[in-house]
Amino acid sequence: MGDRLPISPMTPPPTVADLLMDPAVSHALKAVLRVWELRDPVDAAKDARLLADLLERRADEAISWTI
């Protein structure tokens, strides 16, 4: 469900610094990363999962309206 960054078992996942320097990463995501990197990582991960679930449902609904 949804697109995930392709991460192979041999490649470590990107760090916050990696994503902040990547020109392909959206400005919106970079803004969230700058703020959320200061938060408790467990709370931030829970909020990120909740936000991802919500946005995936909205995207699914938007797609279903156009079919």
N, C-alpha and C positions, 0 to 999 in steps of 0.2 A: 504494500500500500504506500503510495507516494515515492518520491525519488529520494534516495539516500546517496551520500557520497560513496563512490566506489573505494572501498578500503580492502586491500588484500591482506592476508595474514602476515605477509612479509614486510608490509609498509606500515609504519606507525601512523595513527590518526593525526590529523593536523592539530597544531596547538592554536591557542587564541592568537598568539603573535603571528603564526603562519597565515591565519585567516585575515587578520588586520592588514597584512602586507599584500594579500592577493588581490590584484585588480579585478578579478572575475567575481569577487564576493560583493554583494550589494551593500550600498551605504547604510541601508536600514539594518541589516544584520550586523555590520560593524558597529553601529551605534548601540545596539543591544549588547554586543560583546563587551564594549568599553564600560558600560554601566554594570552588567551582570558579573564581570570578572571580579568585582569587589564584594560580591555577595557570598553568603555561605553556599558552597558548591552543591550541597544536597538540596537545599531550598531552590536554588536556581535550576537544577536538573528536574525537579518535580514541576516547577512552573513551566519549564520549556516543554516537557511532555504534555502537560495540559494544554498549552498554547498550540502545539503541533496537532494534537487531536482535534481541537476546535477548528483550526484552519483547514485541516484535511476534510472535516465534515462540511464546512462551507464550500470548499472546492468541489467536493462530490455533488453537493446540491446544485451548484452553479452549472456543472457539466450536465446533470440530469435534466435541467430546465431547457437545455439547448438540443437535446436529443429527441 
